[in-house]
Amino acid sequence: MYKGFTDHVQTLTDIHTVSFECCSRREPNLTILHGCVADDFTGAVDLAGNFAARGLNAVVITEPDAALHELPGDTEAVIIALKTRTAPPDAAVRQSVDAFRRLSEAGARQLYFKYCSTFDSTEQGNIGPVIDAMLAELDLTTTIVVPSFPGNGRTVRDGQLSVWGELLEHSSMRHHPLTPMTESDVRLLLSRQAQTPVGFIDLATVRDGAEALSAALEGASTPSAVVIDAVTDADLTTIAAASAELRFVTGGSGLALGIPVPERRAAEAPRLAALAGHRVILCGSASKRTQEQVQAAKKAGFLSLQVDPRAGTEQTVSIVRWAREYWAERPDVPVLVYATGSPDDLATDDASAHADAADRIERTLAEAAVALIDAGAVEVISAGGETSGRIVTELGISSLKLGQPICPGVSWARATTADSHVINLALKSGNFGSTEFFVEAWDELA
């Protein structure tokens, strides 16, 4: 039934460094075990970090046309970062299928579609259409759907997705301005988007072990996209073992935490040193957790400025002037530029208005990032997947060198901009990190 790779993943060799940085030498012996497409930039870095935690050498590609054959020869996981989470289905399918084709042509043995662990996608969303398209593209009948990421509180039990023990529909994601999640049942969420029938395997079957789960997958009605319960990392390990020979899998980044570990664990990623210069936090996320992080940063004494969602990039000049004046007095204290500080900032229920405002905010923060780095900022935190994608693109960053983790799903990285500025950069999904993330993340830099 399954068209997949046959080499057992436990034969991976030891990797002593973890790098997101592409090199220029060609390696004819390149063996990509996992070829991944992530629907946003923060998710791509999140996934790469989880592969690294399992001892694999992972590379994030931020330029769609990057030459995959020029990757380091010891690359085992490649993640192509797209900005398609809120894109129309046709556009998301086109970009995703093209990226997967490139990974397949480069020899990737298993293809992995990474989406958000809170399944951020409305009935008009694109997760289902991408799954449909990839099953057709690869002439497959079955894939798995595993959004769980227990380390960040995302679990699926009885097909119901919860966030820190609260059903998704009752969580703050219900009020997300772009992808409001009003349903917790992953099976229903997916069936409203996908033409592929949706199957289900419960936790009891997962707990029976990889062999039982593999048999259940073999016996699933076809075609089907099979939602699988998982509430612990051990469950993810079982799922990864049972699906090791599937050609195409889908899930959040948590699924990567279940893959077998090389016989000798990789050394820790090299710790990045703090850079001499200013620090800035750019927040486009409207999530409840980011709002809490904004308030905590204010209480810690960070000077903050809220962008006007009704205005455009003309705000950039005033943002930079404001930051320069502040840095002249307190050069070592981070400045915070944010879009949403409380639920009151999301008063309208007009989805179109939210989308227009989000686009203006992203463009403003991206242009501000360029200008603030020109003004001396060398360490940057970006909050929000869409915002981070726009910022990385605007800065002309083509590669990221992974540094130390800050929290589950977020790591520091070293990057060089198109203007040759070297910076430390952290890309944070909106709902990730503790309340004190903006205050404490800097302490992780050596």
MOKA-V564479 format. One record per backbone hydrogen bond with DSSP energy under -0.5 kcal/mol. CO is the residue of the C=O (numbers start at 1). NH is the residue of the N-H. Records with the same first field share a line. If there is no record, write none. Layout:
BEGIN
CO=NH  NH
END
This chain:
BEGIN
2=4
8=11
9=12
12=263
15=267
17=19
20=22  400
26=28
27=30
30=32
31=33
32=109
33=110
34=36  78
35=112
36=80
37=114
38=82
39=84  85
40=44
41=45
42=46
43=47
44=48
45=49
46=50
47=51
48=52
49=53
50=54
51=54  56
52=55
54=262
56=58
57=76  77
59=61  79
60=62
61=81
62=64
63=66
66=68
67=70
68=71
69=27
70=23
72=75
73=31
76=33  34
77=59
78=36  80
79=61  81
80=38  82
84=87
88=92
89=93
90=94
91=95
92=96
93=97
94=98
95=99
96=100
97=101
98=102
99=103
100=104
101=105
102=106
103=108
104=107
110=35
111=249
112=37  114
113=115  251
114=39
116=119
119=121
122=125
126=130
127=131
128=132
129=133
130=134
131=135
132=136
133=137
134=138
135=139  140
136=139
141=223  224
143=226
144=250
145=228
146=252
149=152  154
150=153
153=155  164  165
154=149
155=162
156=230
157=160
159=186  187
160=157
161=168
162=155  164
163=166
166=163
167=170  171
168=171
171=174
172=175
173=176  181
180=182
184=161  186
185=189
186=190
187=191
188=192
190=193  194
197=199  225
199=227
201=229
202=206
203=207
204=208
205=208
206=209
209=213
210=214
211=215
212=216
213=217
214=218
215=219
217=220
224=143  226
225=199  227
226=145
227=201
230=156
232=236
233=237
234=238
235=239
236=240
237=241
238=242
239=243
241=244
243=246
247=111
249=113
250=146
251=115
252=255
253=256
254=257
255=258
256=259
263=265
272=446
275=277
278=378  379
279=335
280=381
281=283  337
282=284  383
283=339
287=291
288=292
289=293
290=294
291=295
292=296
293=297
294=298
295=299
296=300
297=302
298=301
303=336
305=307  338
307=309
308=311
312=315
313=316
314=317  318
315=319
316=320
317=321
318=322
319=323
320=324
321=325
322=326
323=327
324=328
325=329
326=329  330
330=333
334=303
335=281  337
336=305  338
337=283
338=307
342=345
343=346
344=347
349=351
350=354
351=355
352=356
353=357
354=358
355=359
356=360
357=361
358=362
359=363
360=364
361=365
362=366
363=367
364=368
365=369
366=370
367=371
368=372
369=373
370=374
371=375
372=377
373=376
376=278
378=424
379=280
380=426
381=282
382=384  428
383=284  285
384=388
385=41  389
386=390
387=391
388=392
389=393
390=394
391=395
392=396  397
393=396
395=418
398=62
400=402
401=414
404=412
407=406  410
410=406  407
411=427
412=403
413=425
414=401
415=423
417=420
421=417  423
423=415
424=380
425=413
426=382  428
428=384
429=432
434=437
436=439  440
437=441
440=443
441=444
442=445
END
